[in-house]
Amino acid sequence: MKLGLSIDLDTCVGCHACAVACKEWNGQSLMAGPLTDYDPYGKEATGVWLNRIRSYEVGAYPESKTVNVPMSCQHCEDAACVTVCPTGASYKRDDGIVLVDPDKCMGCNYCAWACPYGARELDQPSGIMKKCTLCVDRIYDERLAVEDRQPACVLACPAHARKFGDFDDPNSEVSKLTAQRGMVPMLDKLGYKPANRYLAPREAPQVKVDEPPPKKSLVELLKKWAGA
């Protein structure tokens, strides 16, 4: 089993609904919470987020476009964060999900430094490293309807840019999307074998720019306005 997300960068509108839903669900979750906010009403409000959206401007104006890239733990097959953890707090489950045992974590930051995706954040008051859990406490909750057993970010996405499933199952929706649309792992050349897949955005549309009208002198413009 290899659980993960597929994310369509051509569909994501950068609304941050996934990040907010993740914060809300995991803030009270026994697996990840609480997610501390530092001075939430201050001038530079910051805090612990397990899902962040990074926006980039691609191309040259007027043929440019904004690409929004949601980034969270990629649940790598060969996870560097697990390898470097000196206490065994970071571990990988049989279903492919990478988690942190808060009772073993000593907040040394080794895993955060090893992660090339910037997907781990230290909760400073507790001294415990936090990260995406794929809402493991939700996806296995048999008290929920089957359609609700998905990560909070997937359920909240208004553009349906995010899908969740088992990449080892060729009949799953995420596997079919990967095969049909050429979805690729992020920074795959690093060799960590991330589970999540991204669909690259289409090329920016070609916009024809009309030639600007010839400039006229102020005298000519005044005569035209005066009806001369």
PyMOL commands that set and color helices and strands:
alter all, ss='L'
color gray80, all
select helices_A, chain A and resi 17-26+80-84+110-114+136-139+146-148+152-156+173-181+188-190+218-225
alter helices_A, ss='H'
color red, helices_A
select strands_A, chain A and resi 3-8+37-38+46-47+52-58+65-71+90-92+98-100+121-123+128-130+162-166+197-199
alter strands_A, ss='S'
color yellow, strands_A
deselect
rebuild
show_as cartoon
